[in-house]
Amino acid sequence: MMSRSYTNLLDLASGNFPVMGQPREKKRLPRVMTVPGVISELDDDQANSVASDVPSSIIQDRIIIVANQLPVKAKRRPDNKGWSFSWDDDSLLLQLKDGLPEEMEVLYVGSLKVDVDPSEQDDVSQLLLDRFKCVPAFLPPDILTKFYHGFCKQHLWPLFHYMLPFSANHGGRFYRSLWEAYVAANKIFSQRVIEVINPEDDYVWIHDYHLMVLPTFLRRRFNRLRMGFFLHSPFPSSEIYRTLPVREEILKALLNSDLIGFHTFDYARHFLSCCSRMLGLEYQSKRGYIGVEYYGRTIGIKIMPVGIHMAQIESVLRLADKEWRVGELKQQFEGKTVLLGVDDMDVFKGVNLKLLAMEQMLKQHPKWQGRAVLVQIANPARGRGQDLEEIQAEITASCKRINETFGQPGYEPIVFIDRPVSLSERVAYYSVAECVVVTAVRDGMNLTPYEYIVCRQGVSESVSSSESSGSKKSMLVVSEFIGCSPSLSGAIRVNPWNIETTAEAMNEAISMADAEKQLRHEKHYRYVSSHDVAFWSRSFFQDMERTCKDHFRRRCWGIGLSFGFRVVALDPNFRKLSIDHIVSVYLRSKNRAILLDYDGTVMPQTSHNKTPSSEVISIINTLSSDIKNTVFVVSGRGRDSLAQWFSPCKKLGIAAEHGYFMRRSANDNWEVCGQNSEFGWKEIAEPVMKLYTEATDGSSIETKESALVWHHRDADPGFGSSQAKEMLDHLESVLANEPVTVKSGQFIVEVKPQGVSKGVVAEKIFTTMAESGRQADFVLCIGDDRSDEEMFEIISSAISSGVLSSNTSVFACTVGQKPSKAKYYLDDPAEVVNMLESLAEASDPEPFSDTRSEDSI
C-alpha cells in the first residue's frame, strides 16, 4: 500500500478524485467505486505525470498483475451473509507466480466473476487485499455489459479471430457506445492500480485484449512506470485490423507499454505490420531482440508461447490413476480406439469441422466403423449470441446424423459431452485417448495438446495407466491456425477447412506404428516439460527488466491528447535547442559556420512543392550576408536545382549531391570534390534499379550527375522496405569492385562515389576556415536523416584534431525527437525556420563585397 501523502499527490496530479461523483471522505485504502455512473473522457485526467527523480525510500520488488478477472473463486456463504473466497488453481495468473523471483511480492488487480452489492464492496475489497493481495475492480452493470459482452466479445474477439461484421447478425458491428464503455472500464481498472502502486519500484504486467488501452491511462500518470502487456489472443493481419474504427487509438495505447508479448511470430509480425502501415513506425532486430522506436522509447516485442503448469497436471495425474473414472473409461471403450477433442463451445473452435472429418474417415476407411470413437468434450461457452446458437444446433445435428448412420448396438462413433469437466476427469480421458484432435479455425494458443502430452507421459511414481509403455506414446492432429502448432513439430498439422485431409490425418495418426508414436511423443514431451508456464513468465519478466533498465536515467515527459498521448524519452544530454540561448551565443561569436540540410530541415518532407518560400530565401540571404558567417546548404539534391532556388543568396555556399559539387558563393565556379570522375558504374547499377522499379509499384529512380537514387516513399511500406533491403544486397554484390558506396536512407537506396559525404563537406569547411585564420568559434549544423549524422559525427573529431577549438560553441541539431549523434533537436522544419529567423534578426548584414580571402573556402 502507498502512503497517505502519496495518495494526496495523486489527487493533486489528477484533478478528478474521488471518482464517479462520490463525496470526499477520509477512509482507508483501497478506495472503491460504489455508485454506477458514466466515466468521463480520457482527457479529464490531466496529463501531468507523477514521476519523481528521487528513488523510493522503501525499495521492495513488487509486480502488479492486471487482468479482466482475478484468480479467485467467490461464492455466497450458506447463511447468505457475506462471501467466501478461494484461489482458482486453474488460473494462469496464479500459475505464472512460479516463474517470478521468490522474494517478489505479487499483487493482483481485476474484477470478480460474481456481482457484489455496492454496500458490500468495501468489506470485500479489504478482505481480498488482506488475505489474497487482490484489488477488485467493480464495474457498474451497464458498463460491464457493454464492455465485456459488447465491445470485447462482440467486436474485438471476432475481429481478432478474423471474423468481419459483414452483417449485423454475424460478427459485432462497431458501436461508439460500446467503445466508450470499453474505455470507461479500462479507466476504472487504472484507478484501482493507481491506488496501490509505487511507480518507482513496481512493475505492472497487463494481460489480454480486455485491457488494451489501460497502458495509456497508467502512462499518463507515471511516465517512467515499468509496464508490460501480453496478448493471449491472436493479433490479426493488418488487412483485418485496419477495419477497426479505433485502430490507431488501440495501437498507440499498446505502445505506451515497455514490452508487448505475443504467442507466435505471426501475431507479432501482424502487429509490427500495423505499426508500420498505420503509424509509420519501423522495427529493428538487435542481438535477437525486436524493438519498435517510438518517440525515443524502444518498445520491446516478445515472442513466447505460454506453457502449462507441470506440477498441477502431474499432481492430478497421480490421483487420476487411482480414481474410479479411469477404470470406468477403459471398460467403456474396451477394444475401441479413442480420439479426443476438448474445446470451448465457441464458433472458432471448429468442433463441427472435426465431426465432419470423423464422418469422412469412417466413410473412407470402413475398418474403423465399430472401432473408432471420437469423444468430444465441450466446455461451457464464454460468450453468447446468434452465431453461437447456430453452431450449437449444427453440432447437435451432426452428432445425431453420424451416430444414426454408423452406430451399432453398444457403439456410438461420437460421444458428445456438453457439460463442465473437471481437470481430474479430463486427465482420465487423456489417459485412454490414442490421439487428440484440435481443429480450431483460429485460436490464440490452445494448451489442450500440452496437457495431453504430459498425461500420456505419466509420472515416475505411477504404476498404473496402462503401465509404462502405454503412457509413453501420443499422437496429435492439430490445426495450423492455432498458437501451439509451431511448437509441436511432431504433430500432424492440418487445414481444418479441408475435411478430406483432416480425415486422412486422423486415420494416419491412429494407424501409425507405436515406435513412431513414441518418438514423436518424446520430442513433444521434452519441449512441453521445459517450456512450462514458469519458463514463460520468467522469460517475459526478464525481458521486461532488460527493456526498462534505463527508465530512470532518461528524461521523460508526456505529450499529446486523449489516445494520442505518448511519452517522449531522451538521453539526459539530448535536449531541445533553446532559441534564446543560441541567439546569445551567436551575438558573442566572431567566426560562425552554419551548415543546413534542405529536405526535412528547412523544407518539410511531405511538401510536394520543394521550392523554398520567400521567407526561407530572405532568412538565408540575411544570414549569408553577415561578414561573420560562413553559410552552406548541404544537400543531396542536384546542383542545378539548388543554384536556381537560392540564386538571390549571392554569398551562400552550396554543397550539392552530398558534397560531390561545392561552391562558396554564387560568383564562384563549381568544384568537383569526388575522388573519381568515372561513372561507368552507372551502366551496372541502373539496370538493377530499373528491375526493382518495374517490380515495385510506387517506386522511382532519380538520376543525378554523380549518383543514382531509388525512391520507395510512395510504394507499399512493407514491400518497399523489403525491396530496398534486397536491392541494397544486390547492388553491393554487383558493384563490389567499383569505386562507389551503396547506402540506404529514409525511403531511398543511393549509389554514390566513394569519399563523398556530408561529413567530408563539414570537415573541409572547418579546415578551410581555420587555415585562413578564421577558426570557427560558433558552429550550427542542422539535419534530419542518416546522411546528416555524418556531419554531427565529424564535429567531435574536428575538435580532437584541433580544426575546431575546444572552446567552440557547437550546436549540432537534428530535426525530430529521435536517437541521434546531435546534442540538440527541434521538432520540425517550422521550428528550424523560426530559429534561423531569430539568428537573422541578430545578424549584421553588409552589402556584398568579397572581403574574405580568395582561398577562404
N, C-alpha and C positions, 0 to 999 in steps of 0.2 A: 504493500500500500504506500501511497505517497503522502507527504506531509501536508498539513493544512495550508502552510504558506505556498506550497506549490500549487495547490488547488486554487488559491486566490489568484495566483499568477495566471493560471489558465483562464479564470473568469475574466480577468482584465484583458487578456490577449484575444479572447473570442468575442466578447461583447454580446453573447447570446445565451449565457447560462442564467438561470436554470432553463431547461428545455420545455417545449410544449406548453408554455404559458403557466407553468407552476409558480406559486409564490415562493420567494426565497425563504429558506428556513435552515437553521443550523441542525445538521443531522450527520450521522456517521456515514462514511463511505462504505459500500458503493451507493451512489445516488441511483435511483431507478425511475423509470418513466411509468406513471400510473394512469395518466389521462390520455385517451386516444385523441388524435388531432392531425392536422396537416403539417408536414415538415416543410420548413421554409426552404427556399432555393439554396444551392450551394454557396452562392456569393454572400449569403447572410453571415457566413463565417468570415471574419476578417482574415486576410491573408497574412497577417502578422504572425511570424513564426517564433515559437519558443525554442530557442536553440542556444544554450549557454556555451561559451567557450571554456568555462570552468568545469572540470570533471566533478561528478557527484561525490559527496563526502563519504557515502556508503557504497562501496563497489561490490556488487554481487551479480554473478552471471544469472540471467533470467531470460526466458523466452516466453512470449505471449503467443499462443496459437489461436488463431481466429478462424472459425468455420461457421457454416449456417447452423449446425446443431452441435450441442455439447455432447461429449462422450459419456453421458449418464442416462440411466433409465429412471423414470419417475412414475410413481403410482400413488393413488389415494390410499390413505390408511383405512383399515376396516371400519373405524368409527367415523370416517368421513371428516375427521378433524386434522387437517394438515396433510403433508406429503412425506413419503419415504423415498429415498434416492439410493441408487447403487451404480457402480461403474458398469458401462457397456463394454464387455470384454471383446466384442466383435468390432469395435470402433477403431478405425485406422489411426485416429488422433491419439488414442490411448496407447496403441501399439508402437507408434513411432518414438515414444519416450526411450525405448531400448537403445536407440542409436545416438541419443544425446549424451553429453558428458554427465557423469553420475552426480556431480555436485551442482548441476544446473537445476534451478527451480523452474517448474513449468506451470504456467497459468493459462487457463482456457477461457475464451470469450465466445459465446454462441447462444443460440436460442434453445428452448426446450421443445420436446415433441408434444407436450400437453399444454392446455390452456390453464394459466394460473390467474385466479381472480385478482384484480388490482389491489384489493385490501390485503392480500397475502404476499404480494411481490417483495415487499421489504424483508419480511422474515425469510422467505425462500432465498433471496439474494444473499443474506448474511449466512444462512446455513450452508449454501453451496460454496461460498467463499471460504468459510472456516474449515469445512470438512473435506472439500474436494478441490479447493483452489480454482473454482469455476465462477465466472462472472456472467450471469444470464442477461441476454438482451430480450426484453419483452416487446414484441411488435403489436401495435394495435390491430384488431381483427381486420379492419378494412385494408390496412397497408399489407398485412400478411397475405391476404387472399390475392391481391393484385401483384404483390412482389413474387411469392413462391409459385402459386398455381397460375398466375398470369404471366408476368414477363419471363420468369425463369423457365417454367415448364411448357408454356405455350409458344414462346418465341425463341429464347436462347437455346434451349435443349434441342428442339427440332432443327434449328438453323445450324448448330454446331455438329449435328448428325446428318447434314446435307439435305434436309427437307425444306424446300422453299414454300412459302404460303401462296401458292398459285390461286387458291380459292379460300374463302372464309372457313370452309369445312375441313381443309387439310393443311395443317401447319398454321401456327398462330400469326395472324396479321399484326402489324405494329400499331399499337395504340399509345398515344403520348401519355395518357393517364397511367398506363402500366409502367412505362419508363420512369415517370415521376415517382411512382411507388417504389420502384427498384432503387432509385437514388435516395429516397427517404429512408428506406430500410438500411441501406449502407451507411447512411448518416447516423442512424441510431446505433449501429454496431461501432462506429468510430467513437461515439460519445462514451460508450462503455469501456473502450480501450483507453481513451484519454483519461478516464477517472483513475486508472490504476497504473499507468505507465510511468516509468522513469526513463525519459528518452535518451539520456547519455549512456545508460547501462544496459537497457533491454533490447532484445531482438524481437521482431514481430514476424510471424510466419502465417500468411493468409492462404486459405485453401478454397479453390474451386470457383466456378463461374457465377455463383450466387453473389460474390463479393468483389467483382472485378473493378468497381470504381472506388472501393474502400481505400486503396493506396493514395488517391488524391486527397481525400479528407484528412488522412493522417500526415501526409507530407506537407500540407498547408500549415499544420500546427508545428511540426517538428522537421525542420529542413534536413537535419543530419540523422534522422531515425534510420536504424539498420533494419531493412524490411525486405522480406522475400515473399514470392507468390508462386503457388503451384496449381496448375490447371489439371484436374483429373479427368476431364472430358477431352474428346478430340478438339483440335482447332482446325476449322475448315480452310479450304483453299481460298485464295484471295477473290476468285470469281464468285464464290458463295458469300464470303464475309462482307464483300463490298456492297451487298444488297441491304445490309443493316443500316437503317437511317441514322443511328448514333454510332457509326463505326469509328469515327475519329475520336469521339469522346472516350470510348472504351479503350482504344489503343493508347491514347495519351495517359489515361488513368493507370493502365498497367505499367507504362514506362516510368511512373513515379515510384515503382519498386526498384530495389537494387539488384535483385536476382529473380528471373522468371523461369519456372520449371515446366517441362513437358515430358510425357512418357516416351515419345519417339521422335526421331529426327524429322519425320514427315510433318508432325504437328508444329515443331519448331520452325521448319522451313516455311510452312504456310504463314506463320506469324511474322517471320522476317520479311517475307514477300509483301505482306500487307503493310508493314512499316515502310518498306521501300516505295511501294506504289502509291500509298495514300499520304505518307508524311515525308517522303523523300529521304529517308534515313538509310544508311548503308551499315552493314555489319562487317566485322573483321574477325578472323580466327588467328589467335596468337598463342603459341605453345599449347595447343589443344583446347583452349578456351575460346568460346564465341562471345563477342561483346558488341553492343549497339551504342554508338556515340550519340548522346542526346544532351545538348546544351552543356557540354563539358563534363557530363557524367557518363560513365561507361556502365551500361546495364548488362549484367551477365545473363547468358542464356544457358540453362541447364537441361541436359537431356539424360533422363534417368528413369527407367520404368520402376514402378513400385513393386515390392515383393510381398510375400505373405509372412505371417508370424509363425515361425517354425515351432517354437515351444508350445504355442496354443494348439496347433494341429497335432503335434506328437502326444501331448497330454490327453487330448480327446481320443486319439488313436489307441492309446493304451486301454482306455475304458471301453472303447468300441469293440475291442477283441473279446471282451467278457460279456458284453450286453446280449440279451436275447435276440435283438434285432438282426445281428449279423447272421446268426444261425437260421433265423426265420427266412431271411432273404435268400440264403444259399439253398434252403429247402424249396422255397417258392420258385426259384429259377434253375433248379437242378436239371442238368442236361441242356440248358439253354446258353446261348452267347448273348451277353447283355451289353448293349450300347447305352450310354448315359448322356443325358443333357440336363444341365442345371442353369436356368436362366430366369431373369426377372420377366414378369409379364409386361412386355414393352414392344412397341411397334418396330424397334430397331434390332431386336434380338434374333430375328429370323427363325422363330420357332416353327412357323408353318412351312418354311423352306426346308427345314430339317425333316419334317414329317413327309413332305413330298419326296425328298431324297430317299427316305426309308421305303416308301411305297415303290419307288422306281427300282431300288435294289432288290426288293422281293420279286418284282416282275422280271428283271433281267437275270437274276440268279435264284431260280426256284429252289435250289438246295437249302436256302436259308428260311424258306417257309416252314413254320413249325419249330424252327431252331433259334432264330434271331429275334431279340426283343429290344425295343427302344423304350427305355424308361425316361420320361421327360418330367422333371421337377420344375414347376412354375412358381417362383416366388411372387408374393403379392405385388401388384402394380403400385408404383410410387406416384404416378400421375393419374390423370383422368381425362376423359374427352371422347368424342365420337370415333376418332381413329382407333383408340384402344378397344372400344366396344366392338368395332368391326373386326379387328384382328382376333379378339377372343372368340367371336362367333365363327370365324374362319377356321381357327384351330379346332374348335369343338366339332365342326362338320368334318374336317379331315380325319380326326381320330375315329369318329364313328364310321366313316366310309372305309378306312383301311382295315379296321377290326372286323367289319362285316364282310369285306372281300377276302381277307387272308386268315381270319380267325378260325380256330378249330376248338373242339371240346378240350378245355384245360389249357388253351393257348390263345393269348391276345398279343399281336405284334406291337401294339402301342399301349404302354401303361402311363397314363397321364395323371400326375399328382398335382392338384391345384389347391395347395394349402401351404402354410408356413412349415418349413422343415428345419429342425434344429441342426447345429453343426455336427453333433454326435450321430444323428440319423443320416446326415449327408455323408459322413465318413463311412458309415456302414454300406451305403450304396456304392461309394467309390471302391470299396474292397471287393465287390462282386462284379464290377464292370470291366469288360475286356477293352473297352475303348470309350473315350469321352469325345463327344461331337459338339463343336461350337460353330454355329453358322450365323452369327450376328452380322448384319449388313453394315454396321458401324458401331464401334464400342471403344471407349477411351482406353481401357486396359483389359479387364476381364481376368480375374485370378482363379477361375474355376480349373483350368488346366494345371496350374501350380499346385493347388490343393490336391488334385487327383494324383499327381506325380508323387508327392510326399506320402500320401496314404498308401499308394501301391508299393512304396519303398518299405513301409512299416517302420518299426523301431527295434533296436537291437535287443531290448528286453523281451520283445514279443515272441511268443512260442506258437501263436495261432496264425490266423489269416492265411490259410492255405499253405502253411509252412513257408520257409524262406524263399524257395524258388518261385512260388506262385505270386508273391508280393513284390518281386523284383523286376517285373516287366509291365509295360504300359504302352498304350497307343493313343495317339491324338489325331483327330481330324479338326482343323481349325480354319476359320475364315481368315483370308489375307487382309481383311479390313479391321482387325482388332489390334489393340496396342501390344499385346503379348506375343503376337505372331512372329515378329522379327527375332525374338529371343529363343524361340523353340525351333531350332533348325532341323530337328529330327521328326517334327510333326508333318503330317500330310496337309499342305495348305491348299485351300480351295476357294474358288469364287462361288459364294453361296447362291448366287442368282442362276448359276448353271446347275440345274437339278441333276442332269445326267452324270457330269463329272464328280459331283458330290457323292452320288450313289456309288460310283466306281471307287471313290476314295474310301468310303465306308466298307465296301467289300474287301478292298486291298488291306485295310487296317486289321480286320478280324481274320483275314486269311493268311496273314504274314507269319513266317516261321518264328518260333519262340526265341531263337537265338538273335534274330534281327530286332525283335521287340525289346529284348533285354539290352542290347547295345544302345538303342535309341533312348531307352529309359535311363540308363546310366548317364548318358550325356546330359539329358534334361535335369536329372537329379543333382548333378554337380553344379549346374548353373543355379537352379532354384534354391538349393540349400545355402549357397554362398551369397546370393543376391536377395536376401530377405528384407523385410521392412526396416530392420535396424540398419542394414547396409545402406539402404536408400536414404533414410533420414540423416544418417551420419554424413553421407556424401553431400547431401543438399546443404546441411548446416556448415560443413567445412568450406564449401564454395561461397556461402553467404558471408562467412568470416573473411575470406580472402577478398571478396568483392568490396566489402565495407571497410577494409583496413585503413584507408586513407581519409575516412569521413571527417575526422576531427582535425586533420591537417589542412584541409582545403577550405577556402572561403565560399560560403554558400548564401544565396538569397533567392526568394521566390518571386516570380513574375507571372503575369497573366491572370485572366479572369475565368471563373467557372471551371469547366474541364480543360480549358486552355492553360491552366496553371501548371507550371513546371519549376523545378529548382535549377538554377544555374550554379555550377560548381567550378571553381577556378583555382589554379595554383596560387598560393599566397603572394607570389611575386608577379602575378599576371593581373593587371588592373586596367580599368578604363582610363583612357587618356583625358586628363583634365585640361580643358582649353585655357583656363586662367593660368595654370602652371606653365604650359608650353609657351604661351604668349610672353610671360615674364622672362623666361629663359631666352626666348627669341630676341627680345629687346636688348638684352645684355650682351649678346654674341656679336662677333665681328665677321666671321667667315662661315657661312652656312651652306650645307649641302642638303638639298631637298630632292628626294627620288620618289616619283609617283608612278604606280601602276595605273593602267587605264580601265579596262573592263573589270567590273566588280569593285572598283575602288572609287573613281570619280564618275563612272558610268554604270548604272545598275545592270546586272547580268540579264534581267528579264526584259529590258527595254529593246524593242525592235529597231528603233531609230538610234543608231550608235553615234551619230554626230553630236559633239559636245554642245551644250547650251551656251548661250551668250554669257550667262553668269559665270560658268566654268572658265570660258576663254578670258573674260575680264580678270578673274581672280588670278589665274596662272600668269597672265600677262603682267599684272601688278607685281607678283612675286618675282618673276624672272627679270623685271626691270630694276629691281633693287640691286645696287652695285655690290652689296654684301652677300648676295645669294648666287649659288650655282644650282639651277633648277633643271632637272631632267625628267621627261616622261619615259619610263622604261616599260615597254610593252611587247607582247608577242605579235602585234599587228604589223602589217607591211609598212614600208617607209612612205609610199605614195599617199596612202590614206591619212597617216598621221601628219605628214607635211602639209597636206591640204587643209585638214581640220584646224591645225594650230598655226596657220600662216600669219595670223595677226600678231603672234607672240614672237617677235623678232629675236629676242635674246634667249629663248627657250632651247635647251638641248633635248635631242630626241635619240633614244636608243631603240631601234626597230628590230623586229624579229628576234627578241630576246638578246639584242646586242650585237647581232651579226653586222648591222649597219649602225653607225653613230655619226652624229654631227653636233657641234657645240652651240650653233646658232643658225638662224635662217640664212645668213650670208656665207656660211661655210659649206664646203663640199662634203658629201657623204664619205665616210671612211669605212672600209671593209675590215672587220676585226676578226673574222674567222680564220682559222689556220689553213683551211683548204678551200679553194675556189672551184674544185672539180665537182660536178653534180651528176656524174654518171650513175650514181646510186639511185637516182630518181626513177631510172628506167627499170630498176628491180623492185623498188618499193611501191610505185604507183599501180602496177597490175595487181599486186596483193591487196592494196586498199580498195581497188575497184571491185575485186572479187567479194570482199566483205560488204561493200556498199550495195551491191546488187542483191545480196542475201539478207540485208538488214534494212527494212523499211524505216524511213525517217533519218537515215544517216547520210552524210555528205563528205566530200573531200575539198579541203581548202588548199590551193596551191600558192605557196609563197616563193619568193626569189631564192631563199636559202633553205626552205623547209616544206614538208608536206604534213598536213594535219587532217586527221579523220575525226569528224564530229558525230556524236550519237545522242545529243541532248534531246532531240525530238523522236528518238526511237523508243520502243518499249523498254522500260527501265531495266527489267531483269535480263531480257535478251540482249539489249545494247551493252550492258555491263559484261555479260558473258562473252559476247563477240569481241569486245575490247580486250579482254584478257587473252582470248585465243589469238587475236591479231598481234598483240604485243609479243607473244611467244613466237609466232610465225615470222614477224619482221626481224626479231632478234636473231633468229636462225638464219634467214637468207641474207642478212646484212652483217653477219659476224665479221667478215673481213673488210668491211667498208669503214671509212673514217667518219662514222655518224653515231649519234646517240638516239635510242628509242625510249621515249618516256610516255607515261600516262598521266593525265591531269583530270580536271573536272569535265567529264563527258568528252574527253578527247584522247587520242593517241597521236603523238607527234614524233616525226623523224627530223632531226636537225644535225648540222655538222658538230663534230666534237669540239670541245673547248669554247662553246658558245653557251652562255648562261647569264642570267641577271646578276648572279654573284660576281662574275668576271667584270661586268659593267660597273658595279658598285666599287669594286677594288680599283679599277682603272681611274674612276672619277676621284676617289680619295687620294690615290697615289699622285695623280697629276696636280691636284691642289696643293699637296704637301711639297712637291718638287718645285712649284712656282712660288713657294714662300707663303702660301695661304692655307696652311693646315686647318682643316675644319674644326671649329670649336662647337658646332651645332650640327647634328645630323638628324634629319627627319626622313624616315623610309617607310612607305605605306604600300601594302599589297594585300591580296585576298586569297591566293591559291598557292599550290606547291612550288611553282617557279619563283614566287616571291620569297619563300622561305630561304632560298639560296642567298638573297640579299641580306636577310636578317642574320644568317649564319656567318657571312663574311665580315660583319661588323666586329664580332669578337676577335677574329684572327687579325683584323686590321689594327685593333688596339694592342694586341700582343706583339705585333711586328713593328709597332711604332708609327705606322702610317697615320693612325689616329692617336691623339693624346689620351692618356688615362683620364684626363680632366674634361674630355669632350662630352658634351651633353647629348646623349643618344636617345632618340625616340623612335624605336622600331615598333611599328604598329600594324596589326592585322585587322582586317575588316570582318566582323562577326566574332561571336564568342566561341572559340574552338581551340583545341590544342595547337600551339604554335611556338616557334623559337623567339617570336616577338615578346616584348615585355608588356606592351600595351595593346588595347583593342578599341575600336569604335564599332558601333552596332551595324551601320550600313553606309552606303555612299552618301546619303543625305548628311549624315553626321560628319563625314570626311570633308565635304564641301563647306559645311558650316565652320569647321575648324580652320580650313585653309582661308576662308573669308576673314576670320579673326586675325590670322597672320598677315594677310594682305593689308588690312586696316592699320596694322602696326608697322608696315613697311615704309621705306623711303624711296619711292621710285624716282629715277632720274632720266632725263632724255637720253635716247640711245646714242652712245658713242663707245666704241670698244676700247675702254681704258684698261682692260685686262691684257696681260701679255699674250703674245701670239701663241705661245705653247701652253696656255693655262689649262686647256682641256685637249 
